[in-house]
Amino acid sequence: MKDYQHLLKRIALSDEDAFHQLYNDCSTRVFYAAIKFGLEREDALEIVQDVFLRIWQRREHLSSDMNIQAYLLAIAKNLLINRAKKQAYETAYKKYLHKINIESVRNNGADGLEYDELKKTTDDCINRLPEQQKMIFLLARNEFLSHKEISDRLGISLRTVENQIYRATKTLKCEIKKHYP
C-alpha cells in the first residue's frame, strides 16, 4: 500500500496537484467498489466524482495519518446508502402520488375539483415565497434532497436551510387554513 501521508498534508493545504495525484491513484478502486454495489458505469462514475468532491470540500480536516483508501471507500459506501434511501423514498412517493391520482379520477367530481383547487392554492403560495426560500423548499419537496444536500448544493449553512423550509411550510399551512378552515 502506498504511503499517502505527504500527499494528504499537501491536499490539506489546498494543493491541487496533490489532489489530482490522489484521484489518479485511488479513483479506480472507488469506481470498482461502486460497481460491486451494483451500480451502472455512469452511476459509478458519478459516485467517484462525489467522493472526491467531498474530499476536496473537507480537505482541511484530512489527517496525514489516516488510511485514505478506507476513508474513500467509507465515503462511497455512505453515498451509496444515501442514494438507495433517496431512491426508495422517491419510489414510495411516486406510488403514493399515483394512488392519489387514481382515487381522484375514481371520485370524479367534487373531490377532484377540491384537489385541483388545493393544488392551485398551494402552487400560488409557493410561487409567492421569497426566491431563496422557494428554491430551498422545492429542492426538498420536488427533488427529495436532504437538508445537508441542499446546504452543500447552494453553499449555505444547514441552519439556513432548516429555517427556510420551516418558514415556507408555516406560510403554506397558514394560506391553506385561510382557504380551507
N, C-alpha and C positions, 0 to 999 in steps of 0.2 A: 504494500500500500504506500502510495506517495505521501510525502510529508508536506502538509499544506500550511504549516504554521506561519511561515514568512508571507505566503500568499494571502492568508486571512488578515494578517496585520496590515498589508497594503490595501486590501479591499476596505477594511475598516476606516482607512484614511482616504477613501473615495478614489482609489487608483483604478481607472477603467481598464488598463491593460491587464492588471492582475485579475480583475473580474472576468475579462474575456478568456484569460487562460483557464480559470476555474470552469467557466462554461464549456470550453473546448475539452477539458479533461473529464468532466462529470456529466454533461448533458445526455450522452448516450445511455449511461446507466439509468438515469431518471426516466428517459424515454422507454427503455425496455421494462422498467418496473411498472410504468403506466400501462404498457401493452399487456403485461402479465395480469393486470387487474381487469382486463377485458375491453380496454378502450380501442377504438379505431385509430388509425395512424394520425389523422388530423386532430382528434381529441387528445391523443397522447402528446403531440407537439404543442398543443395549447397548454397542457399541464406543465410541460418543460418550461415554457415561457413564463407561466405564472410562478413556478418555483423560483426561477432565477430573478424574476421581478421582485419577489418577496425578499430574497437575499439582498438585492441591491437596496431596497427600501429600508431594510433593517441592518444595513452594513455596520452602523456604529455600534451595534450590540454584539457583533461577532467576536468570539474569543479565539485566540490563536491556539489554545489547547483543546478545542472542541473537535469531535470527529465529524468533519464536514460532510462526508458521504452519508453517514447515518442521519445527520440533520437534514440533508437534502431529501432523503427518502421519507423522513418523518413529515416534512412539509408536503411532499407529493401525496402521501397517504391521507393527511388531513384534508387536502384539496379534493381528493377523490371521494372521501366520505361526505364532505360538504356538497359536492356535486351530486352524489347519489341522493342525499336528503332533499336537495332542491328539486331534483327530477321527480322524486316520489311525491313531494308536496304539489308540484305543478300537475302531475298526473291526477292526483286526488282532486285538486281544484277544478281541473277540466272536466272530470267526471261529474263533479258537483254542479258545475255550470250547465253541462249537458242535461242533467236530470232536471234542473230548474227550467231550462228551455222546453223540455218535453212536457213537463207539468203545465207550463204556461200555455202551450199550444192546446193541451187537453182541456184546460179550463176555458179557453176560447172565449173570453168575454171580459167581464169586469176585472178579473184577476190580471189578465194580460194587459188591460188598459192601465190598471194601477201600477203594474210593474214598469210599463213604459214611462208613465208619469214620474215614478220614483227615480228611474234611471236618468231621465232628463233633468230632474231637480238636482240629483247628485252630480251629474256631469257639469251642469251650470255652476254649481257651488265650487267644484274642483277648479273650473276654469277661472273663477274669481279669486282664487287663492294667490298670495304673493308668489312671484315666479320661482324663487328658490324652494319655497315650501311646496309648491305644486310639483316641481321636478322631483323632490325627495319623496313625496307621497306616492307619485306614480311609479318611481323606481321600486318602492317597497311593495306596492299593491299589484302592479301590472307585470313587472319583471321579476318579482319574487326575490329581490335582493335583500340580504340581511342588512341590519343597520351598519355593521362593520364594512360590508362590501360597498355600501353607499358612501360611507365615510372615506374609504380608500379611493373610490372612483372619482369623487368630487373634491378630494383633498381638503375635507373639513373635519372637525372633531366629531367623535362618536356622540358626544353630548348634544351637539348642534343638531345632528340627525334625529336623535331621540326627541328633542324639544320640538322640532319642526313637524314630525309625524304626530306627536301629541296634539299640537295646536291645530293641525289640519283635521285630525279626527274629531276634536272638540267642535270645530267650526261646522263640520259636516253633520254631526249629531244635532247641533242647535238648529241648523237650517231644516233638517228633516223633521224635527219636532215642530217647527213653525208650520210646515205644510201638512204634517200628519200627526196631530196632537194625540 
